[in-house]
Amino acid sequence: MKQLCLALLLALTPTLASAQVLYGTLVGNVTDQSGSPIPNAKVEALNTLTGQLKAANTDDRGAYFFNDLQTGAYDVTISAPAFGKMQQKALRVNANTTVRFDAAMSVAGVNESVTVADNAAVLKTDKADVSAQLSRQQVTDLPVGAGRNFQNLYRTVPGFSPPADAHSDAGNPQRSLVSNVNGVSYSNSNTKLDGAVISYPWLPHITAYIPPAEAIETVNIVTNAYDAEQGMAGGAVVNVQIRAAPTTFTAAAISFTPTAK
């Protein structure tokens, strides 16, 4: 029985691990002005594009943790009894990244709240990898050549050699580009699209599909100290995420008049 359970666990592990790169993580600590933790504070993260709302409560140390947030901008609201409400507007969370938002709450009246319009960049302390992020605006606005291939922007990432063509049109019709990363062979890099590997198995340095630049939401590029979930790479792991269509909600009034039999 133990051997069977172990086999099932090993079989399921790659599937679970590969899905994690689709999401971003939001962490933080909620304290009062003296630095003491506030347990059981309510934390809500609202995706401003899709309208999806995630909620969690802080633990005994005042810490909260979201590990399954889709790429997007989030309005984060923190509230606790006897404390004023605090809100962070448009906090950007990207796939395969960890974002920290700590809140120091003030004792205030019920109707008082604090809104944070922007926050300064801080040293990354919640994840050990070396990575770069290409935003939607960078992919669509920066010059990427006539083929609109986002891989041309690898030249802006430290450690990449200038992207170059490989093979003929017959062997590489999508004109995928190759780069050496930190001196490692370009065959050791791995590209994923929404969590799925899109490299040719017989030519691993070639990306099988190049999405249009306008369809890309973000490109996360890890060049060193990968998490275990990345795998199959020695040069770089490139996580491409396609843009999500906004969700709209319409409400319609429905009237019902019963008829007598």
N, C-alpha and C positions, 0 to 999 in steps of 0.2 A: 504493500500500500504506500509506504514512504517513497519508493522508487517511482510509482505512478504519479504521486503528487508533485515530486520534483520535476518529472518530465513535463507535466502540464504547466508548471511554473516557468520552466525554461522556454516552452513553446509560446507562451503568452507574453513574455517579457519584451521581445523586439517590437511587437505591435503596440504595447503600452508606451514604450520609450519613444518610438518614432512619432507618436501623436503629440508629445509634449512640446516639440518645437513649433507647433502651430499657435501656441498661446504665449502671452506675456504674464509676468508675475508682478503683483503690487504688494508691498510690505510696508510696515511702519509701526511706530510706538505712539500711544496716546498717553499723555501725562498732564498733570496740572502745572501751574507756574513754578512750583518748587522742584519739579522733576520727578515727583512720585507717580507711579503708574495708576491709571484709571481702568480698573477691570470692568468688563461687561458693557463697555461703551459700544454703541451701534455705529457701524461703518457701512456706508452704501456707496457703490460704484456704478454710475449710470453711463452706459455707452451712448454718446450723443448722436451717433449715426444710426444705430439700430434700435435704440430705445431699450435694450436689454439691461436689467437691473440686477446686480449682485449685492448680497448683504452678508455681513459677518459681525460677530461680537469679539471684542478684545478678551484675551485670557487674563490670568492672574497677574501677569507681568505687564499688562497694558498693550500687548502686541496683537496685531491682526495680520492676516495672510490670505491673499487671493492668488491662486496659481493657474487659473483657467480663463484668463481674460483674452478675448479676441483683440487683434490689433485695432487701435482707434484712440479717440480722445474721450476721456472720462471725467465726469463731474463727480468728485468724491465729497461726500457729506458725512461728518462725524458729529454725533450727539451723545450726551450723557446727562442723567438727572443732576440738577443743580449747577450745570455748566452751560455756557453759551454754545450755540451751534457753530461749527466751523466748516467751511466749504472751500474746496480747491477746484477752480474752473479749468476745463480743457487740459487735464493732465494726460500727456501722451504716453501710451503703453504700446510697445512694439513686440512682435513675436520674438521669442528666444532671448528676452531681456528682462531684467529685474529693476523695477522702479521703486524707490523709497519715498514715502511721504509721512513724516512725523508731525504730530500735532500737539501743541502745548495749549491746553484749554484754560480758559479763564472763568472764574465764578461770575455768573451774570444772571440777569433776569430771564424769564422764560422766552421773551420775544427778541432778545438780543442775539445777534449772530455776527460772525466774522467771515468775510469772503476773501480768499487769496487769489489774486488775478494771475500771478506768475510766481515762479520760484527759481532761485539761482541754481545753477548746475553744481553738483556736489561730487566728491570723489567716489567712485564706484567701490563699495565695500561688501556688497551682497552677492557678488559673482566673481569668480576668479579668471574667467576667460578673457582673451584679448580679442575684441571684436570692433566692427565698424557698422554703421547704419546708413543706408541710402534711403532717403525719404521719397515720397511720391513726387514732391516738387522738384527734387534734385533729378530724379529719373526722367521727368517730362521736360524740364527746363534746360538742363545742361546739355551741351552738344554730344550726341551719341552716334553721329554719322547717318548716312543715308538709309541704312538698314534698320535704324531705330533699335539697335541692340544695346540693352542695358549693360552688357559686359564691357563695353568701352569705358565705363566709369570705374572699373577696377584700378585704373591708373591713378585714381585719387586715394586709394587705400594703401597705407604703409605695408611694405613687404611684397607687393605684387610687381612682377615685371610687366612691361607694356603688353597689353593684349594683342595677340597676333592670329592671323588666319591659319587654318590647318586643313590639309587634304584638299581634294578637288570638289567641284560642285556636286559631282555624283556621290561622293562619299560623305559630304557634309553640306547638303542642300540648304540647311537653315543658316549656314555661315556662322556656326558657333566659334567663339574665340577661345584661345588657350593662354594661360599665364603660369609662370613658375611663382610659387609663393614661398618666401623665406628660403630660397635656394632649393626647394624640394621639387621633384619631377611633377609636371602638370598632370600626370596620370593619377596622382595621389589626392587630388582635390575631389570634392563631391558636391553636387548641386541638387537641391530639393525644391519642388514646387508644391506649396501647400502641404508639406510633410512627406511627399512621395519623391523618391529618387528618380531623376530624369536624365541619367547618364546612359550612354550606350554601353551594354555589358561587355562588348568586344573591343570598344574604343572608349574606355572610361574617361578620357580627357575631353570627349565631345559631349556637349549637352544636346539631348535629343530634341528638345523643344525650346524655342526662344519666344516667350510671350511678348506681345506688343508693349512698348514702353508705357502707353496710356492705360494699360490694364493692370499695372503693377502698383500695389499699395506700399510695400516696403521691401528692402533687400537687406537681410542681416548676414554679415560676413564674419565668421570666426576664423582667426588665423593662428591661434595658439591656446593651449590650456583648455581644450575642449571638455565639455561635460561628457559623461559616459553615454548619454542618450544620442550624441551625434554619430560617432562611429564611422567606419569605412573611409577614413580620411587621414592623410598625413600632412597635406598642404593647407587646404582651406575647406571650410564647410560653408556653402552659400545657401541660405534659406530665403527663397522668393515667395512672397505672399501676394495673391491676386486681390484686387479691390473687391470689396463687398458692396452690393447694391443697397442703398438706403431703404429702410423699412418705413412705410407710411401707414398710419392708422386713420381710418375714416369711420366716423360714427353716423349711423342713419337711424332716424326715428321710425319705429315700427308701430303701427296702430292695429288693434285687433278689436273688432266689434262682434260680440257673440250674437248669433241669430237664434231666435226661438224656433223650436220644432213644432 
